[in-house]
Amino acid sequence: MNAAKPAQSEKFEVCVVGGGATGWAAALVAAASGRETAIIAPPVDFPPGRTAALFAGAVELLTSLGAMEELAGSAAALEAMRLVDDTGRLLRAPEVIFWASEIGLDAFGYNIANRRLVETLSALGRDNRRITHFEEPAAELAFGENEGRLTTKGGAHIVADLVVGADGSRSLVRERVGIGMRRWQMEQSALVTTLSASFDHRNISTEFHKPNGPFTLVPMPGANVSLVWVERPVETKRLCQMPEEEFAVAAEQSAHSLLGEMQLTAPRVSYPLSVGLAERFAASRAVLIGEAAHVFPPIGAQGLNLGLRDVEALQSLLATRRGPLGQETAEEFHRLRQTDVRSRTLAVDLLNRSLLTGMLPVQALRAIALSAAGGFAPFRRFLMHQGLARTFREI
Ligand SMILES: Cc1cc2nc3c(=O)[nH]c(=O)nc-3n(C[C@H](O)[C@H](O)[C@H](O)COP(=O)(O)OP(=O)(O)OC[C@H]3O[C@@H](n4cnc5c(N)ncnc54)[C@H](O)[C@@H]3O)c2cc1C
């Protein structure tokens, strides 16, 4: 790694802003394409209970970056996905379980702790001699005819041909390049923690669809599962404040004792939920990736998978472009990402709304779709391939 030189203008071909999983992955693919790369990334801290279920496409990208080898010991394979209609409504769908083996895979993907993932990617980035790491936030950003000009909070000046905004849902890059974001605030929040269970999870992830949102248990290594419990904000607050033993009983009851008795193994953390979609995914000399471009509720585990497909699109552009990067690169990125991002946002939003609605026709449609998924083999395989979307080109 090159030492950062504060208070001195430095020229790079690519400058990534934001050091979450998408930011570090983007810096690694830019460096692998032979570009001198800067990353402006203050330290990140995720709570220990926060994990991400990553499917085949994301796993392939992480493998190509050399991260999967490091992560193998702390990731749990996802061999099956079970959906349970637990709305208690008049029209309910039967339970559906998808097995990875049905489409010739050992696993759909892996569940990985966000903290471990970012630690692993950033360690690879710090060891890469083409990557210069600035450890403080970006404070200013402006675009000239031929470059993006950035200043960090500590006063370092950076000039880059292409700026990658990986700076999360409140992205400075998005704001400075003049791209708006449509947001839907949701009357839901997610409680996240980990539990140890007395029955084996058998590498099956289970999503109970409840009237106020999904309650999802995702396998972790050993006897542990990660819990993402989506509820009304007032109920999430109550669940977070409950004594630990009482909470563990409430979680066991919500899971219908599927995994037997459970015990808390991490603090409970809550996240307000929203959906956000940038009006464009690029402008001038900037491209937006991850939550700078799209924010999802944790339903169907799509958020980071989509963010890593943004990185894959960037990787393919950088591999084919010769000479300086510029506005055409950004325009091409926008074109490549349109369909995938917009269709996923719509699908996740519709699935969530179909849970919350009291309208019988919508409940009936949902029940019919899930019943078809349970019984009709071609439709099952179609859904599994759609859920996996191994590369951004398969959309
Ligand atoms: C409860 C929950 C469960 C989820 N589960 C899943 C799942 O199972 N599977 C899945 O695919 N997705 C899941 N997601 C979504 C996933 O967590 C996000 O998509 C992912 O973390 C976003 O990564 P990112 O790199 O885009 O953004 P972030 O992780 O938000 O990183 C952005 C980074 O930019 C930095 N930053 C901000 N401003 C600046 C600045 N001015 N200068 C420099 N840096 C800056 C921030 O400090 C931050 O580190 C879940 C989300 C939630 C809330």
Ligand as a Chemical Component Dictionary entry (heavy atoms), coordinates in Angstrom:
data_LIG
# 
_chem_comp.id                   LIG 
_chem_comp.type                 NON-POLYMER 
_chem_comp.pdbx_formal_charge   0 
_chem_comp.three_letter_code    LIG 
# 
loop_
_chem_comp_atom.comp_id 
_chem_comp_atom.atom_id 
_chem_comp_atom.alt_atom_id 
_chem_comp_atom.type_symbol 
_chem_comp_atom.charge 
_chem_comp_atom.model_Cartn_x 
_chem_comp_atom.model_Cartn_y 
_chem_comp_atom.model_Cartn_z 
_chem_comp_atom.pdbx_ordinal 
LIG C1  C1  C 0 -31.029 -5.632  8.516  1  
LIG C2  C2  C 0 -30.420 -5.766  7.154  2  
LIG C3  C3  C 0 -30.140 -7.029  6.629  3  
LIG C4  C4  C 0 -29.617 -7.155  5.344  4  
LIG N1  N1  N 0 -29.380 -8.405  4.836  5  
LIG C5  C5  C 0 -28.909 -8.525  3.580  6  
LIG C6  C6  C 0 -28.677 -9.812  3.008  7  
LIG O1  O1  O 0 -28.914 -10.840 3.643  8  
LIG N2  N2  N 0 -28.196 -9.883  1.740  9  
LIG C7  C7  C 0 -27.941 -8.769  0.992  10 
LIG O2  O2  O 0 -27.526 -8.894  -0.162 11 
LIG N3  N3  N 0 -28.133 -7.539  1.520  12 
LIG C8  C8  C 0 -28.599 -7.388  2.784  13 
LIG N4  N4  N 0 -28.788 -6.150  3.317  14 
LIG C9  C9  C 0 -28.357 -4.976  2.545  15 
LIG C10 C10 C 0 -26.850 -4.737  2.733  16 
LIG O3  O3  O 0 -26.498 -4.735  4.096  17 
LIG C11 C11 C 0 -26.459 -3.405  2.081  18 
LIG O4  O4  O 0 -26.866 -3.452  0.725  19 
LIG C12 C12 C 0 -24.962 -3.188  2.107  20 
LIG O5  O5  O 0 -24.429 -3.202  3.404  21 
LIG C13 C13 C 0 -24.649 -1.838  1.460  22 
LIG O6  O6  O 0 -23.264 -1.761  1.258  23 
LIG P1  P1  P 0 -22.635 -0.439  0.644  24 
LIG O7  O7  O 0 -21.167 -0.698  0.543  25 
LIG O8  O8  O 0 -23.363 -0.024  -0.566 26 
LIG O9  O9  O 0 -22.971 0.700   1.718  27 
LIG P2  P2  P 0 -22.495 0.874   3.228  28 
LIG O10 O10 O 0 -22.222 -0.433  3.880  29 
LIG O11 O11 O 0 -23.493 1.796   3.841  30 
LIG O12 O12 O 0 -21.098 1.616   3.088  31 
LIG C14 C14 C 0 -21.002 2.977   2.757  32 
LIG C15 C15 C 0 -19.740 3.497   3.400  33 
LIG O13 O13 O 0 -19.509 4.825   2.929  34 
LIG C16 C16 C 0 -18.970 5.578   4.001  35 
LIG N5  N5  N 0 -19.183 6.997   3.736  36 
LIG C17 C17 C 0 -20.317 7.730   3.847  37 
LIG N6  N6  N 0 -20.074 9.024   3.532  38 
LIG C18 C18 C 0 -18.759 9.095   3.195  39 
LIG C19 C19 C 0 -17.914 10.159  2.781  40 
LIG N7  N7  N 0 -18.353 11.416  2.664  41 
LIG N8  N8  N 0 -16.624 9.859   2.516  42 
LIG C20 C20 C 0 -16.149 8.606   2.623  43 
LIG N9  N9  N 0 -16.904 7.559   3.041  44 
LIG C21 C21 C 0 -18.194 7.815   3.314  45 
LIG C22 C22 C 0 -19.710 5.063   5.235  46 
LIG O14 O14 O 0 -18.932 5.311   6.389  47 
LIG C23 C23 C 0 -19.825 3.575   4.930  48 
LIG O15 O15 O 0 -18.760 2.851   5.465  49 
LIG C24 C24 C 0 -29.335 -5.995  4.590  50 
LIG C25 C25 C 0 -29.610 -4.725  5.113  51 
LIG C26 C26 C 0 -30.159 -4.617  6.378  52 
LIG C27 C27 C 0 -30.477 -3.232  6.928  53 
# 
loop_
_chem_comp_bond.comp_id 
_chem_comp_bond.atom_id_1 
_chem_comp_bond.atom_id_2 
_chem_comp_bond.value_order 
_chem_comp_bond.pdbx_ordinal 
LIG C1  C2  SING 1  
LIG C2  C3  SING 2  
LIG C2  C26 DOUB 3  
LIG C3  C4  DOUB 4  
LIG C4  N1  SING 5  
LIG C4  C24 SING 6  
LIG N1  C5  DOUB 7  
LIG C5  C6  SING 8  
LIG C5  C8  SING 9  
LIG C6  O1  DOUB 10 
LIG C6  N2  SING 11 
LIG N2  C7  SING 12 
LIG C7  O2  DOUB 13 
LIG C7  N3  SING 14 
LIG N3  C8  DOUB 15 
LIG C8  N4  SING 16 
LIG N4  C9  SING 17 
LIG N4  C24 SING 18 
LIG C9  C10 SING 19 
LIG C10 O3  SING 20 
LIG C10 C11 SING 21 
LIG C11 O4  SING 22 
LIG C11 C12 SING 23 
LIG C12 O5  SING 24 
LIG C12 C13 SING 25 
LIG C13 O6  SING 26 
LIG O6  P1  SING 27 
LIG P1  O7  DOUB 28 
LIG P1  O8  SING 29 
LIG P1  O9  SING 30 
LIG O9  P2  SING 31 
LIG P2  O10 DOUB 32 
LIG P2  O11 SING 33 
LIG P2  O12 SING 34 
LIG O12 C14 SING 35 
LIG C14 C15 SING 36 
LIG C15 O13 SING 37 
LIG C15 C23 SING 38 
LIG O13 C16 SING 39 
LIG C16 N5  SING 40 
LIG C16 C22 SING 41 
LIG N5  C17 SING 42 
LIG N5  C21 SING 43 
LIG C17 N6  DOUB 44 
LIG N6  C18 SING 45 
LIG C18 C19 SING 46 
LIG C18 C21 DOUB 47 
LIG C19 N7  SING 48 
LIG C19 N8  DOUB 49 
LIG N8  C20 SING 50 
LIG C20 N9  DOUB 51 
LIG N9  C21 SING 52 
LIG C22 O14 SING 53 
LIG C22 C23 SING 54 
LIG C23 O15 SING 55 
LIG C24 C25 DOUB 56 
LIG C25 C26 SING 57 
LIG C26 C27 SING 58 
# 
